[in-house]
C-alpha cells in the first residue's frame, strides 16, 4: 500500500509518500514541500497547490491518503488560509478518487512517538528512525507529512496492505 501524507498550508504544504507491506515494513518513496510565494493572491497560491498535488498523484499513483486536521489557531487569518489549503488538498485527493483519512496533530504524535504532546524534534527523529532515513527529513512540513502517512498505516481504518481496491 502506498500512502500519501499531507501537512497542508498556503505557504508550505508538506507531502510524504510511504509504502508499506503486510508486515508493516516501511519504505519512504519520496517527500518534500510545495511552496507558494507570499506576493501571489490566495487564488493563485491555491491553484499552484492544486496543480502540484495533481502532478504528484499522477506521478506516484498512491493507493490512499491522509491529511492533517486543522487544529485551533490563535491567528484567524492563518487558520482560514490553512483551511483553504486543506480544502484544496482534500478536493484534489477526492478528484483522484483516493480514500482520505484525517488525523489531528495529537493523533499523529501519539501514533508516531507514543506521546500526544511530543515536540517537533521528537517527531522528526522518530520519522527518521521508522523510515530508516540517513538524516532527519527537512523541512518540518515534510517530516510532518511523513508522520501523517505513518499514522494512517497504523490507524484501524487503514486497510491491510494488498487489500485496497
Phi, psi and omega per residue, in radians:
X1 nan 2.348 3.088
X2 -1.923 2.101 -3.084
X3 -1.905 2.284 3.018
X4 -1.746 1.999 3.065
X5 -1.717 2.457 -3.110
X6 -2.312 2.300 3.002
X7 -1.968 1.692 -2.964
X8 -1.336 2.596 3.032
X9 -2.942 2.680 -3.108
X10 -1.332 -0.631 3.128
X11 -1.479 -0.738 -3.109
X12 -2.428 2.152 3.017
X13 -2.009 2.113 3.094
X14 -1.509 2.574 3.051
X15 -2.421 2.642 3.078
X16 -2.655 2.380 3.105
X17 -1.992 2.107 -3.105
X18 -2.176 2.228 3.077
X19 -1.737 2.490 3.080
X20 -2.370 2.820 3.108
X21 -2.157 -3.136 -3.083
X22 -1.002 -0.426 3.118
X23 -1.486 0.021 -3.101
X24 1.181 0.441 2.995
X25 -1.271 2.536 -3.087
X26 -1.870 2.602 2.941
X27 -2.432 2.108 3.087
X28 -1.425 1.980 -3.138
X29 -1.365 -0.880 3.101
X30 -2.917 2.850 3.047
X31 -2.737 2.846 3.131
X32 2.963 -2.823 3.140
X33 -2.374 2.671 2.975
X34 -1.892 2.129 -3.115
X35 -1.999 2.623 3.063
X36 -2.272 2.612 -3.101
X37 -1.376 2.448 -3.107
X38 -1.094 -0.511 -3.083
X39 -1.329 -0.176 -3.137
X40 -1.407 2.742 3.062
X41 -1.215 2.775 3.093
X42 -0.992 -0.708 -3.127
X43 -1.079 -0.733 3.121
X44 -1.153 -0.713 -3.133
X45 -1.137 -0.736 3.135
X46 -1.182 -0.589 3.085
X47 -1.153 -0.701 3.078
X48 -1.073 -0.792 3.122
X49 -1.029 -0.825 3.118
X50 -1.017 -0.865 -3.100
X51 -1.097 -0.756 -3.124
X52 -1.178 -0.741 3.100
X53 -1.141 -0.682 3.103
X54 -1.048 -0.782 3.120
X55 -1.107 -0.744 -3.139
X56 -1.067 -0.774 3.121
X57 -1.133 -0.766 3.132
X58 -1.077 -0.744 -3.083
X59 -1.197 -0.728 -2.999
X60 -1.836 -0.291 3.093
X61 0.889 1.032 3.112
X62 -1.128 2.737 3.118
X63 -1.503 -0.524 -3.069
X64 -2.708 3.004 -3.089
X65 -2.529 2.803 3.093
X66 -2.519 2.412 -3.092
X67 -2.200 2.401 3.078
X68 -1.256 2.335 3.096
X69 -1.284 2.649 3.080
X70 -1.298 2.230 3.042
X71 -1.783 2.880 -3.052
X72 -0.981 2.280 3.089
X73 -1.988 2.406 3.069
X74 -1.251 -0.584 -3.129
X75 -1.544 1.911 -3.082
X76 -1.072 -0.727 -3.131
X77 -1.057 -0.735 3.106
X78 -1.122 -0.775 -3.130
X79 -1.054 -0.718 -3.137
X80 -1.152 -0.788 -3.101
X81 -1.183 -0.664 3.073
X82 -1.135 -0.714 3.101
X83 -1.072 -0.677 3.095
X84 -1.136 -0.771 3.132
X85 -1.114 -0.703 3.112
X86 -1.093 -0.729 3.105
X87 -1.093 -0.741 3.110
X88 -1.133 -0.735 3.125
X89 -1.064 -0.798 -3.123
X90 -1.161 -0.669 3.084
X91 -1.105 -0.755 3.133
X92 -1.064 -0.769 3.119
X93 -1.133 -0.738 3.139
X94 -1.118 -0.714 3.130
X95 -1.158 -0.438 3.083
X96 -1.514 0.069 3.124
X97 1.070 0.608 3.090
X98 -1.638 2.384 2.987
X99 -1.075 2.482 -3.101
X100 -2.166 2.199 3.011
X101 -1.956 2.671 -3.129
X102 -2.221 2.388 -3.128
X103 -2.367 2.466 3.070
X104 -1.322 2.780 3.071
X105 -0.976 -0.668 3.130
X106 -1.167 -0.651 3.077
X107 -1.096 -0.729 3.139
X108 -1.116 -0.842 -3.135
X109 -1.092 -0.722 3.124
X110 -1.068 -0.752 -3.114
X111 -1.215 -0.799 -3.035
X112 -1.378 -0.692 -3.030
X113 -1.913 -0.247 -3.072
X114 1.412 0.174 -3.082
X115 -2.608 2.033 -3.048
X116 -1.176 -0.252 3.117
X117 -1.918 0.403 3.137
X118 -1.045 2.582 3.108
X119 -1.429 2.923 -3.127
X120 -0.970 -0.770 -3.082
X121 -1.148 -0.614 3.086
X122 -1.120 -0.770 3.125
X123 -1.075 -0.806 -3.120
X124 -1.058 -0.769 -3.128
X125 -1.158 -0.676 3.120
X126 -1.187 -0.706 3.088
X127 -1.052 -0.801 3.110
X128 -1.000 -0.830 -3.111
X129 -1.148 -0.834 -3.099
X130 -1.094 -0.614 -3.109
X131 -1.629 -0.069 3.140
X132 1.116 0.632 -3.125
X133 -1.425 2.536 -3.132
X134 -1.185 -0.405 3.107
X135 -2.544 2.908 3.127
X136 -1.125 2.280 3.125
X137 -1.147 2.334 -3.134
X138 -2.220 2.667 -0.131
X139 -1.292 -3.113 -3.108
X140 -0.919 -0.666 -3.082
X141 -1.105 -0.642 3.108
X142 -1.219 -0.742 3.095
X143 -1.075 -0.714 3.108
X144 -1.097 -0.704 3.126
X145 -1.132 -0.700 3.072
X146 -1.108 -0.690 3.103
X147 -1.103 -0.669 3.094
X148 -1.097 -0.738 3.119
X149 -1.113 -0.755 3.118
X150 -1.100 -0.735 3.098
X151 -0.998 -0.767 -3.114
X152 -1.118 -0.657 3.128
X153 -1.055 -0.612 -3.093
X154 -1.630 -0.136 -3.093
X155 -1.308 2.479 -3.117
X156 -1.010 -0.457 -3.122
X157 -1.405 -0.152 3.135
X158 -1.285 2.195 3.131
X159 -1.203 2.581 3.075
X160 -1.050 2.541 3.136
X161 -0.956 2.412 -3.130
X162 1.495 -0.071 -3.107
X163 -1.866 -0.033 -3.139
X164 -1.291 2.877 -3.123
X165 -1.294 nan nan
